[in-house]
Amino acid sequence: MATKMLPKEVSRIIYLDCDIVLNADIKHIWEIDINNYLLAAVRDKLYKDYKDTYFNSGFMFLNLKELRDFDFYNKWKNYSKTHPNIFELKFGDQDILNAITEDRIMLLSEDYNCYNSKLFSDKTIVVHFGGSKPWEPTCLHPRTFKEIYWKYTDQNPWRINSKSEKAKAYVKYIIKFLRKQPLFFLKKKYYSRILDIIYCRIASRNK
């Protein structure tokens, strides 16, 4: 955990999930005063049955000083060891974070972690591809944000380059997808989304 791995001189960090892209500069995050909070994050409104402060852990502004004083590391370990059904938690680390932070959370605008297709706007700063990913026909994120994803993917030195490897990867994905969506070929909406994926890839390379 960051509270143990990073030197004590580091008092704040911004955490981003690996399925996130930025639609704007986020350096202004450092100006947010979280001195009396353990972290700042966005309310996860997809789960209305959860407490009002239940947050999505895909984007977090962490107050490491407060987390250390709170003994977060040991509370995390103890919770993981003593919870009777730890492997049955629906959202793993997110559920643990919400359970042990005792509501000492600053809730941010949804623009800082937008994962619901109904909430996207021109002001969206942090785009979270939680659930369906940009290469999946089930992804409902706006085309503009998918293009940003592919733009950065094409700059990744670990991306798949050879056509044969790309073909293998796509075939593997299609087989996996068909297992989840066996009626795929009967649903016209998925065809339009596949065309959308192809368009986004081409558009991102032309930018």
Residue frames as a rotation matrix with the C-alpha (Angstrom) as fourth column:
MET 1
0.574 0.819 0.000 0.00
0.819 -0.574 0.000 0.00
0.000 0.000 -1.000 0.00
ALA 2
0.320 -0.434 0.842 1.14
0.375 -0.758 -0.533 3.56
0.870 0.487 -0.080 -0.74
THR 3
0.844 0.040 0.535 1.25
-0.420 -0.572 0.705 4.51
0.334 -0.819 -0.465 2.95
LYS 4
0.728 -0.598 0.335 4.03
0.070 0.551 0.831 1.95
-0.682 -0.582 0.443 3.46
MET 5
0.441 -0.550 0.710 5.77
0.882 0.413 -0.227 1.96
-0.168 0.726 0.667 0.09
LEU 6
0.392 -0.237 0.889 6.21
0.430 -0.807 -0.405 5.71
0.813 0.541 -0.214 -0.32
PRO 7
-0.648 -0.707 -0.284 8.45
0.611 -0.259 -0.748 7.90
0.455 -0.658 0.600 1.87
LYS 8
-0.060 0.659 -0.750 6.78
0.940 -0.215 -0.264 9.90
-0.335 -0.721 -0.607 4.64
GLU 9
-0.732 -0.267 -0.627 7.67
0.103 -0.953 0.286 13.10
-0.673 0.145 0.725 2.80
VAL 10
-0.858 0.514 -0.002 5.02
-0.017 -0.025 1.000 12.16
0.514 0.857 0.030 0.23
SER 11
-0.855 0.518 0.028 1.79
-0.117 -0.140 -0.983 13.35
-0.505 -0.844 0.180 1.82
ARG 12
0.223 0.963 -0.154 -0.68
-0.417 -0.048 -0.907 13.16
-0.881 0.266 0.391 -1.07
ILE 13
-0.893 -0.435 0.115 -1.05
-0.068 0.383 0.921 11.16
-0.445 0.815 -0.371 -4.26
ILE 14
0.044 0.883 -0.467 -3.60
-0.936 -0.128 -0.329 10.75
-0.351 0.452 0.820 -7.04
TYR 15
-0.638 -0.190 0.746 -4.62
-0.066 0.979 0.193 7.17
-0.767 0.074 -0.637 -7.79
LEU 16
-0.015 0.612 -0.790 -6.03
-0.976 -0.181 -0.121 6.15
-0.217 0.770 0.600 -11.19
ASP 17
0.418 0.228 0.879 -7.32
-0.074 0.973 -0.217 2.74
-0.905 0.025 0.424 -12.24
CYS 18
-0.632 -0.746 0.213 -5.70
0.103 0.192 0.976 1.19
-0.768 0.638 -0.045 -15.31
ASP 19
-0.362 0.571 0.737 -8.95
0.932 0.238 0.274 1.57
-0.019 0.786 -0.618 -17.31
ILE 20
0.539 0.479 -0.693 -9.03
0.520 -0.836 -0.173 5.36
-0.663 -0.267 -0.700 -17.00
VAL 21
-0.290 -0.604 0.742 -8.14
0.913 -0.408 0.025 8.10
0.288 0.684 0.670 -19.50
LEU 22
-0.297 0.098 -0.950 -8.00
0.553 -0.793 -0.255 11.84
-0.779 -0.601 0.181 -18.86
ASN 23
0.278 0.506 0.817 -10.04
0.950 -0.273 -0.154 14.30
0.145 0.818 -0.556 -20.87
ALA 24
0.744 -0.089 0.662 -8.37
-0.069 -0.996 -0.056 17.34
0.665 -0.004 -0.747 -19.26
ASP 25
-0.382 -0.919 0.095 -5.46
-0.081 -0.069 -0.994 18.40
0.921 -0.387 -0.048 -17.08
ILE 26
0.605 0.636 -0.478 -5.92
0.387 0.290 0.875 17.33
0.696 -0.715 -0.071 -13.43
LYS 27
-0.457 -0.879 -0.137 -3.11
0.563 -0.167 -0.809 19.30
0.688 -0.447 0.571 -11.78
HIS 28
-0.335 0.398 0.854 -5.72
-0.536 -0.826 0.175 21.54
0.775 -0.399 0.490 -10.10
ILE 29
0.532 0.507 -0.678 -6.64
0.200 0.703 0.682 18.52
0.823 -0.499 0.273 -7.94
TRP 30
-0.316 -0.771 -0.552 -3.68
0.774 0.127 -0.621 19.43
0.549 -0.624 0.556 -5.72
GLU 31
-0.771 0.034 0.635 -5.47
-0.204 -0.959 -0.197 22.64
0.603 -0.282 0.747 -4.73
ILE 32
0.328 0.934 -0.143 -8.34
-0.180 0.211 0.961 20.75
0.927 -0.289 0.237 -3.09
ASP 33
-0.410 -0.444 0.797 -8.07
-0.826 -0.188 -0.531 20.93
0.385 -0.876 -0.290 0.70
ILE 34
0.444 0.536 -0.718 -8.39
-0.179 0.839 0.514 17.38
0.878 -0.099 0.468 2.08
ASN 35
-0.509 -0.757 0.410 -6.57
-0.519 -0.110 -0.848 18.01
0.686 -0.645 -0.337 5.37
ASN 36
-0.425 0.411 0.807 -9.45
-0.834 0.168 -0.525 16.64
-0.352 -0.896 0.272 7.45
TYR 37
0.716 0.685 -0.133 -10.23
-0.670 0.622 -0.406 13.73
-0.196 0.380 0.904 5.12
LEU 38
0.145 -0.630 0.763 -8.60
0.002 0.771 0.637 10.39
-0.989 -0.091 0.113 4.36
LEU 39
-0.783 -0.364 0.505 -9.34
0.481 0.161 0.862 10.73
-0.395 0.917 0.049 0.67
ALA 40
-0.193 0.725 -0.661 -11.48
-0.606 -0.618 -0.501 12.41
-0.772 0.304 0.558 -1.98
ALA 41
-0.933 -0.030 0.360 -13.45
0.225 0.729 0.646 10.34
-0.282 0.683 -0.673 -4.48
VAL 42
-0.646 0.730 -0.221 -16.71
-0.691 -0.437 0.577 10.18
0.324 0.526 0.786 -6.42
ARG 43
-0.230 0.691 0.686 -19.94
-0.644 0.420 -0.639 8.67
-0.730 -0.589 0.348 -5.09
ASP 44
-0.996 -0.069 -0.057 -20.74
-0.089 0.713 0.695 5.37
-0.008 0.698 -0.716 -6.80
LYS 45
-0.430 0.902 -0.029 -24.38
-0.793 -0.393 -0.465 6.04
-0.431 -0.177 0.885 -7.71
LEU 46
-0.357 0.290 -0.888 -24.82
-0.617 0.640 0.458 2.77
0.701 0.711 -0.049 -9.55
TYR 47
-0.478 0.123 -0.870 -25.29
0.521 0.837 -0.168 1.10
0.707 -0.534 -0.464 -6.18
LYS 48
-0.207 0.515 0.832 -28.09
-0.407 -0.819 0.405 3.04
0.890 -0.254 0.379 -4.50
ASP 49
0.750 0.518 -0.412 -28.57
0.100 0.526 0.845 0.43
0.654 -0.675 0.342 -1.77
TYR 50
-0.083 -0.867 -0.492 -25.13
0.877 0.171 -0.449 1.25
0.473 -0.468 0.746 -0.38
LYS 51
0.196 0.112 -0.974 -24.46
0.782 -0.617 0.086 4.06
-0.592 -0.779 -0.209 2.10
ASP 52
0.944 0.330 -0.020 -24.50
0.262 -0.783 -0.563 7.64
-0.202 0.526 -0.826 0.80
THR 53
0.496 -0.832 -0.251 -20.72
-0.722 -0.555 0.413 7.96
-0.483 -0.024 -0.875 1.08
TYR 54
0.396 -0.344 0.851 -20.01
0.357 0.912 0.202 4.74
-0.846 0.224 0.484 -0.85
PHE 55
0.399 -0.352 -0.847 -17.39
-0.681 -0.733 -0.016 5.79
-0.615 0.583 -0.532 -3.40
ASN 56
0.985 -0.166 0.047 -15.89
0.144 0.643 -0.752 4.35
0.095 0.748 0.657 -6.55
SER 57
0.557 -0.825 -0.091 -12.19
0.095 -0.046 0.994 3.62
-0.825 -0.563 0.053 -6.04
GLY 58
0.557 -0.323 0.765 -11.21
0.830 0.257 -0.495 4.09
-0.037 0.911 0.411 -9.69
PHE 59
-0.025 -0.544 0.839 -10.10
0.299 -0.805 -0.513 7.66
0.954 0.238 0.182 -9.00
MET 60
0.749 0.241 -0.618 -8.90
0.651 -0.089 0.754 8.76
0.126 -0.966 -0.224 -5.58
PHE 61
0.183 -0.669 0.720 -7.03
-0.238 -0.741 -0.628 11.75
0.954 -0.057 -0.294 -4.19
LEU 62
0.542 0.013 -0.840 -5.32
0.604 0.688 0.401 10.17
0.584 -0.725 0.365 -1.19
ASN 63
0.557 -0.352 0.752 -4.22
-0.648 -0.751 0.129 12.02
0.519 -0.559 -0.647 1.92
LEU 64
0.212 -0.534 -0.819 -1.30
0.204 0.843 -0.497 9.77
0.956 -0.062 0.287 2.91
LYS 65
-0.741 -0.490 0.459 -0.55
-0.295 -0.376 -0.878 11.72
0.603 -0.786 0.134 6.08
GLU 66
-0.110 0.805 0.583 -4.06
-0.994 -0.099 -0.051 11.21
0.017 -0.585 0.811 7.43
LEU 67
0.661 0.353 -0.662 -4.12
-0.452 0.892 0.024 7.59
0.599 0.283 0.749 6.25
ARG 68
-0.274 -0.833 -0.481 -0.89
0.127 0.464 -0.876 6.89
0.953 -0.302 -0.021 8.16
ASP 69
-0.787 0.029 0.616 -2.22
-0.570 -0.418 -0.708 8.56
0.237 -0.908 0.346 11.31
PHE 70
0.234 0.971 0.059 -5.40
-0.968 0.226 0.111 6.54
0.095 -0.083 0.992 10.86
ASP 71
-0.472 -0.529 0.705 -3.27
-0.550 0.802 0.233 3.33
-0.689 -0.278 -0.670 10.79
PHE 72
0.364 0.712 -0.600 -4.90
-0.896 0.094 -0.433 2.46
-0.252 0.696 0.672 7.49
TYR 73
-0.264 -0.552 -0.791 -2.42
-0.773 0.612 -0.169 -0.27
0.577 0.567 -0.588 6.54
ASN 74
-0.984 -0.149 0.094 -3.06
-0.175 0.738 -0.652 -2.38
0.028 -0.658 -0.752 9.64
LYS 75
-0.268 0.957 0.110 -6.81
-0.511 -0.045 -0.858 -1.78
-0.817 -0.286 0.501 9.50
TRP 76
0.217 0.257 -0.942 -6.78
-0.966 0.199 -0.168 -3.04
0.145 0.946 0.291 5.91
LYS 77
-0.626 -0.551 -0.553 -4.87
-0.469 0.832 -0.298 -6.18
0.624 0.072 -0.778 6.93
ASN 78
-0.904 0.285 0.319 -7.06
-0.198 0.381 -0.903 -6.85
-0.378 -0.880 -0.288 9.94
TYR 79
0.035 0.966 -0.256 -10.26
-0.782 -0.133 -0.609 -6.43
-0.622 0.221 0.751 7.95
SER 80
0.069 -0.086 -0.994 -8.97
-0.887 0.451 -0.101 -8.79
0.457 0.888 -0.045 5.25
LYS 81
-0.820 -0.482 -0.308 -8.05
-0.285 0.811 -0.511 -11.42
0.496 -0.331 -0.803 7.86
THR 82
-0.896 0.424 0.132 -11.17
-0.030 0.238 -0.971 -11.22
-0.443 -0.874 -0.201 10.01
HIS 83
-0.245 0.851 -0.464 -13.94
-0.944 -0.319 -0.087 -10.70
-0.222 0.417 0.881 7.45
PRO 84
-0.084 0.235 0.968 -15.86
-0.281 0.927 -0.249 -14.01
-0.956 -0.293 -0.012 7.31
ASN 85
0.522 0.339 0.783 -16.53
0.608 0.496 -0.620 -13.86
-0.598 0.799 0.053 3.56
ILE 86
0.026 -0.600 -0.800 -13.63
-0.171 -0.791 0.588 -11.81
-0.985 0.122 -0.123 2.23
PHE 87
-0.880 -0.430 0.200 -13.56
0.085 0.272 0.958 -13.65
-0.467 0.861 -0.203 -1.12
GLU 88
-0.257 0.876 0.409 -17.26
0.961 0.276 0.013 -13.03
-0.102 0.396 -0.912 -1.66
LEU 89
-0.130 0.157 -0.979 -17.03
0.194 -0.964 -0.180 -9.23
-0.972 -0.213 0.095 -1.63
LYS 90
0.695 0.540 0.474 -18.61
0.540 0.043 -0.841 -7.95
-0.474 0.840 -0.262 -4.82
PHE 91
0.895 -0.327 0.304 -16.04
0.013 -0.661 -0.751 -5.23
0.446 0.676 -0.587 -5.51
GLY 92
0.379 -0.834 -0.400 -13.01
0.786 0.519 -0.337 -6.47
0.489 -0.187 0.852 -3.59
ASP 93
-0.596 -0.755 -0.272 -10.66
0.788 -0.485 -0.379 -3.62
0.154 -0.440 0.884 -2.71
GLN 94
-0.586 0.441 0.679 -13.40
-0.116 -0.876 0.469 -1.01
0.802 0.196 0.565 -3.23
ASP 95
0.515 0.821 -0.246 -15.64
0.089 0.234 0.968 -2.66
0.853 -0.520 0.048 -0.64
ILE 96
0.193 -0.530 -0.826 -12.78
0.959 0.279 0.045 -2.89
0.206 -0.801 0.562 1.86
LEU 97
-0.785 -0.503 0.362 -11.85
0.466 -0.864 -0.191 0.76
0.409 0.019 0.912 1.35
ASN 98
-0.210 0.806 0.554 -15.43
-0.297 -0.592 0.749 1.83
0.931 -0.007 0.364 1.97
ALA 99
0.575 0.477 -0.664 -15.73
0.386 0.558 0.735 -0.39
0.721 -0.679 0.137 5.03
ILE 100
0.191 -0.601 -0.776 -12.67
0.980 0.160 0.118 0.86
0.053 -0.783 0.620 6.90
THR 101
-0.640 -0.515 0.570 -12.48
0.539 -0.830 -0.145 4.58
0.548 0.214 0.809 6.03
GLU 102
-0.395 0.494 -0.775 -15.38
0.868 -0.075 -0.490 5.38
-0.300 -0.866 -0.399 8.38
ASP 103
0.556 0.752 0.353 -17.01
0.831 -0.506 -0.231 7.96
0.005 0.422 -0.907 6.12
ARG 104
0.267 -0.531 -0.804 -14.01
0.184 -0.791 0.583 10.29
-0.946 -0.304 -0.113 6.32
ILE 105
-0.342 -0.254 0.905 -14.45
0.885 0.236 0.401 10.92
-0.316 0.938 0.144 2.62
MET 106
-0.345 0.258 -0.902 -14.73
-0.301 -0.941 -0.155 14.09
-0.889 0.218 0.402 0.59
LEU 107
0.139 0.482 0.865 -17.12
0.710 0.560 -0.427 13.48
-0.690 0.674 -0.264 -2.29
LEU 108
-0.720 -0.495 -0.487 -16.11
-0.030 -0.679 0.734 15.05
-0.693 0.543 0.474 -5.59
SER 109
0.128 0.719 -0.683 -18.07
-0.816 -0.315 -0.485 15.98
-0.564 0.619 0.547 -8.68
GLU 110
0.621 0.213 0.754 -18.89
0.125 0.923 -0.364 13.12
-0.774 0.320 0.547 -11.05
ASP 111
0.898 -0.323 -0.300 -16.65
-0.409 -0.358 -0.840 14.81
0.164 0.876 -0.453 -13.61
TYR 112
0.027 -0.963 0.270 -13.68
-0.999 -0.018 0.033 13.30
-0.027 -0.270 -0.962 -11.75
ASN 113
-0.855 -0.267 0.444 -14.76
-0.252 0.963 0.094 9.71
-0.453 -0.032 -0.891 -12.28
CYS 114
0.027 0.909 -0.416 -17.35
-0.903 -0.156 -0.400 9.32
-0.429 0.386 0.817 -15.00
TYR 115
-0.912 -0.332 0.240 -18.20
-0.248 0.914 0.321 5.67
-0.326 0.234 -0.916 -15.67
ASN 116
-0.198 0.932 0.303 -21.95
0.517 0.362 -0.776 5.92
-0.833 0.003 -0.553 -16.34
SER 117
-0.672 -0.121 0.730 -22.88
0.739 -0.165 0.653 6.67
0.042 0.979 0.200 -19.96
LYS 118
0.358 0.906 0.226 -25.80
0.846 -0.417 0.333 8.83
0.396 0.072 -0.915 -18.76
LEU 119
0.709 -0.083 -0.700 -23.53
0.508 -0.628 0.589 11.21
-0.488 -0.774 -0.403 -16.87
PHE 120
-0.288 -0.902 0.321 -20.95
0.898 -0.139 0.417 12.18
-0.331 0.408 0.851 -19.50
SER 121
0.852 0.490 -0.183 -20.70
0.397 -0.834 -0.384 15.82
-0.341 0.255 -0.905 -20.52
ASP 122
0.633 -0.627 0.455 -18.29
0.211 -0.425 -0.880 18.33
0.745 0.653 -0.137 -22.05
LYS 123
0.449 -0.423 0.787 -17.00
-0.800 -0.583 0.143 18.96
0.398 -0.694 -0.600 -18.51
THR 124
0.998 -0.064 0.014 -16.00
0.053 0.914 0.403 15.33
-0.038 -0.401 0.915 -17.92
ILE 125
0.416 -0.907 0.066 -12.39
-0.909 -0.415 0.030 15.24
0.001 -0.073 -0.997 -16.74
VAL 126
-0.656 -0.616 0.435 -11.76
-0.651 0.754 0.086 11.61
-0.381 -0.227 -0.896 -15.78
VAL 127
0.252 0.705 -0.663 -13.21
-0.916 0.394 0.071 8.93
0.312 0.589 0.746 -18.08
HIS 128
-0.487 -0.362 0.795 -13.50
-0.697 0.710 -0.104 5.53
-0.526 -0.604 -0.598 -16.41
PHE 129
-0.161 0.392 -0.906 -14.12
-0.777 0.515 0.361 2.46
0.608 0.762 0.221 -18.58
GLY 130
-0.671 0.028 0.741 -15.46
-0.598 0.571 -0.563 0.47
-0.439 -0.820 -0.366 -15.65
GLY 131
0.303 0.781 0.546 -17.28
-0.182 0.610 -0.771 -2.67
-0.935 0.134 0.327 -16.74
SER 132
0.745 0.025 0.666 -17.24
0.601 0.408 -0.688 -2.78
-0.289 0.913 0.289 -20.56
LYS 133
-0.128 -0.916 -0.381 -14.01
0.336 -0.401 0.852 -1.70
-0.933 -0.019 0.359 -22.23
PRO 134
-0.028 0.132 -0.991 -13.54
-0.636 -0.767 -0.084 0.36
-0.772 0.627 0.105 -25.44
TRP 135
-0.783 -0.335 -0.524 -12.97
-0.622 0.458 0.635 -2.74
0.027 0.823 -0.567 -27.56
GLU 136
-0.822 0.537 0.191 -16.24
0.442 0.812 -0.381 -4.35
-0.360 -0.229 -0.905 -26.45
PRO 137
-0.650 0.636 0.416 -19.55
0.288 -0.300 0.909 -3.83
0.703 0.711 0.012 -28.30
THR 138
0.253 0.772 -0.583 -21.26
0.870 0.082 0.486 -3.48
0.423 -0.630 -0.651 -24.93
CYS 139
-0.564 -0.534 -0.631 -19.31
0.753 -0.646 -0.126 -0.30
-0.341 -0.545 0.766 -24.12
LEU 140
0.416 0.853 0.316 -21.69
0.906 -0.421 -0.055 2.69
0.085 0.309 -0.947 -24.09
HIS 141
-0.031 -0.499 -0.866 -19.09
0.495 -0.761 0.420 5.43
-0.869 -0.415 0.270 -23.56
PRO 142
0.798 0.348 -0.492 -19.24
-0.168 -0.656 -0.736 8.31
-0.579 0.670 -0.464 -26.08
ARG 143
0.816 -0.446 0.367 -17.18
0.553 0.421 -0.719 7.90
0.166 0.790 0.591 -29.24
THR 144
0.639 -0.573 0.513 -15.00
-0.380 -0.815 -0.438 10.91
0.669 0.085 -0.738 -28.36
PHE 145
0.431 -0.461 0.776 -13.70
-0.859 0.056 0.510 9.22
-0.278 -0.886 -0.371 -25.21
LYS 146
0.785 -0.163 0.597 -13.10
0.229 0.973 -0.036 5.92
-0.575 0.165 0.801 -26.98
GLU 147
0.795 -0.507 0.333 -10.91
0.253 -0.222 -0.942 7.79
0.551 0.833 -0.048 -29.47
ILE 148
0.459 -0.633 0.623 -8.85
-0.825 -0.564 0.035 9.18
0.329 -0.530 -0.781 -26.60
TYR 149
0.601 -0.190 0.776 -8.37
-0.401 0.769 0.499 5.65
-0.691 -0.611 0.386 -25.27
TRP 150
0.792 -0.270 0.548 -7.15
0.558 0.683 -0.471 4.31
-0.248 0.678 0.692 -28.62
LYS 151
0.769 -0.540 0.343 -4.94
-0.226 -0.731 -0.643 7.35
0.598 0.417 -0.685 -29.13
TYR 152
0.295 -0.664 0.687 -2.98
-0.952 -0.140 0.273 6.50
-0.085 -0.735 -0.673 -25.99
THR 153
0.686 -0.009 0.728 -3.09
-0.077 0.993 0.086 2.77
-0.724 -0.115 0.681 -26.70
ASP 154
0.897 -0.320 0.305 -1.29
0.380 0.206 -0.901 3.35
0.226 0.925 0.307 -29.99
GLN 155
0.452 -0.765 0.459 1.46
-0.601 -0.642 -0.476 5.22
0.658 -0.061 -0.750 -28.10
ASN 156
0.703 -0.118 0.702 1.99
-0.593 0.449 0.669 2.32
-0.394 -0.886 0.245 -25.70
PRO 157
-0.174 -0.865 -0.470 5.35
-0.980 0.200 -0.007 0.57
0.100 0.459 -0.883 -26.33
TRP 158
-0.798 -0.103 0.594 3.83
-0.299 0.923 -0.241 -2.73
-0.524 -0.370 -0.767 -25.10
ARG 159
0.241 0.937 -0.254 0.96
-0.736 0.006 -0.677 -2.71
-0.633 0.350 0.691 -27.58
ILE 160
0.138 -0.107 0.985 0.54
0.427 0.904 0.039 -5.58
-0.894 0.415 0.170 -30.01
ASN 161
-0.181 -0.327 -0.928 2.18
-0.565 -0.737 0.370 -4.59
-0.805 0.591 -0.051 -33.28
SER 162
-0.957 -0.286 -0.047 2.17
-0.200 0.534 0.822 -7.56
-0.210 0.796 -0.568 -35.65
LYS 163
-0.314 0.884 -0.347 -0.98
-0.899 -0.159 0.408 -8.19
0.305 0.440 0.845 -37.68
SER 164
-0.243 0.191 -0.951 -0.92
-0.034 0.978 0.205 -11.90
0.969 0.082 -0.232 -36.81
GLU 165
-0.856 -0.109 -0.505 -0.81
0.486 0.165 -0.858 -11.22
0.177 -0.980 -0.088 -33.07
LYS 166
-0.778 0.625 -0.066 -3.59
-0.582 -0.755 -0.301 -8.64
-0.238 -0.196 0.951 -33.41
ALA 167
-0.197 0.712 -0.674 -5.71
-0.692 0.386 0.610 -11.17
0.695 0.587 0.416 -35.32
LYS 168
-0.479 -0.044 -0.877 -5.13
0.393 0.882 -0.259 -13.81
0.785 -0.469 -0.406 -32.62
ALA 169
-0.974 0.075 -0.215 -6.07
0.163 -0.428 -0.889 -11.31
-0.158 -0.901 0.405 -29.91
TYR 170
-0.544 0.815 -0.198 -9.30
-0.838 -0.537 0.092 -10.34
-0.031 0.216 0.976 -31.68
VAL 171
-0.162 0.460 -0.873 -10.30
-0.341 0.804 0.487 -13.95
0.926 0.376 0.026 -32.37
LYS 172
-0.715 -0.177 -0.677 -9.64
0.518 0.516 -0.682 -14.80
0.470 -0.838 -0.277 -28.71
TYR 173
-0.918 0.386 -0.092 -11.76
-0.226 -0.700 -0.678 -11.86
-0.326 -0.601 0.730 -27.61
ILE 174
-0.373 0.815 -0.444 -14.63
-0.842 -0.096 0.531 -12.68
0.390 0.571 0.722 -30.01
ILE 175
-0.305 0.208 -0.930 -14.78
0.146 0.975 0.170 -16.25
0.941 -0.084 -0.327 -28.68
LYS 176
-0.858 -0.070 -0.508 -14.82
0.511 -0.027 -0.859 -14.95
0.046 -0.997 0.059 -25.11
PHE 177
-0.808 0.571 -0.144 -17.49
-0.543 -0.817 -0.195 -12.39
-0.229 -0.079 0.970 -25.97
LEU 178
-0.312 0.709 -0.632 -19.72
-0.606 0.363 0.707 -14.95
0.731 0.604 0.317 -27.71
ARG 179
-0.596 0.066 -0.800 -19.68
0.508 0.803 -0.312 -17.09
0.622 -0.592 -0.513 -24.60
LYS 180
-0.838 0.275 -0.472 -21.16
0.290 -0.509 -0.811 -14.17
-0.463 -0.816 0.347 -22.66
GLN 181
-0.189 0.750 -0.634 -23.45
-0.622 -0.591 -0.514 -13.00
-0.760 0.297 0.579 -25.47
PRO 182
-0.639 -0.115 0.761 -24.50
0.304 0.871 0.387 -16.13
-0.707 0.478 -0.521 -27.44
LEU 183
0.333 0.840 0.429 -27.29
0.826 -0.041 -0.562 -14.20
-0.454 0.541 -0.708 -29.19
PHE 184
-0.288 -0.594 -0.751 -24.86
0.186 -0.804 0.565 -11.55
-0.939 0.023 0.342 -30.38
PHE 185
-0.963 -0.197 0.186 -25.58
0.201 -0.062 0.978 -12.09
-0.181 0.978 0.099 -34.08
LEU 186
-0.209 0.959 0.190 -29.30
0.935 0.139 0.326 -11.56
0.286 0.246 -0.926 -33.51
LYS 187
0.464 0.339 -0.819 -28.86
0.676 -0.732 0.079 -8.09
-0.573 -0.590 -0.569 -32.01
LYS 188
0.543 -0.191 0.818 -28.37
0.707 -0.421 -0.568 -5.32
0.453 0.887 -0.093 -34.54
LYS 189
0.972 -0.132 0.196 -27.20
-0.206 -0.880 0.428 -2.81
0.116 -0.456 -0.882 -31.93
TYR 190
0.525 -0.828 0.195 -23.97
0.135 0.307 0.942 -4.76
-0.840 -0.468 0.273 -31.45
TYR 191
0.256 -0.408 0.876 -23.13
0.964 0.179 -0.199 -4.48
-0.076 0.895 0.439 -35.14
SER 192
0.740 0.067 0.669 -23.36
0.247 -0.953 -0.177 -0.70
0.626 0.296 -0.722 -34.96
ARG 193
0.883 -0.437 0.173 -21.10
-0.345 -0.352 0.870 -0.70
-0.319 -0.828 -0.461 -31.91
ILE 194
0.343 -0.779 0.525 -18.52
0.644 0.602 0.472 -2.85
-0.683 0.176 0.708 -33.68
LEU 195
0.342 -0.161 0.926 -18.50
0.820 -0.430 -0.377 -0.33
0.458 0.889 -0.015 -36.53
ASP 196
0.929 0.035 0.368 -18.16
-0.135 -0.894 0.427 2.39
0.344 -0.447 -0.826 -33.91
ILE 197
0.670 -0.731 0.131 -15.08
0.130 0.289 0.948 0.63
-0.731 -0.618 0.289 -32.46
ILE 198
0.134 -0.608 0.783 -13.50
0.965 0.260 0.037 0.47
-0.227 0.750 0.621 -35.92
TYR 199
0.591 0.153 0.792 -14.28
0.465 -0.867 -0.180 4.14
0.659 0.474 -0.584 -36.56
CYS 200
0.975 -0.198 0.099 -12.77
-0.193 -0.544 0.817 5.18
-0.108 -0.815 -0.569 -33.21
ARG 201
0.411 -0.871 0.271 -9.56
0.510 0.466 0.723 3.31
-0.756 -0.159 0.635 -33.93
ILE 202
0.082 -0.337 0.938 -9.18
0.975 -0.166 -0.146 4.92
0.205 0.927 0.315 -37.34
ALA 203
0.743 0.296 0.601 -10.08
0.235 -0.955 0.180 8.39
0.627 0.008 -0.779 -36.05
SER 204
0.903 -0.416 -0.105 -7.63
0.021 -0.202 0.979 8.17
-0.428 -0.887 -0.174 -33.12
ARG 205
0.129 -0.907 0.402 -4.75
0.787 0.340 0.514 7.34
-0.603 0.250 0.758 -35.48
ASN 206
0.101 -0.032 0.994 -5.55
0.873 -0.477 -0.104 10.29
0.478 0.878 -0.020 -37.71
LYS 207
0.954 0.296 0.046 -5.37
0.228 -0.818 0.529 12.81
0.194 -0.494 -0.847 -34.88
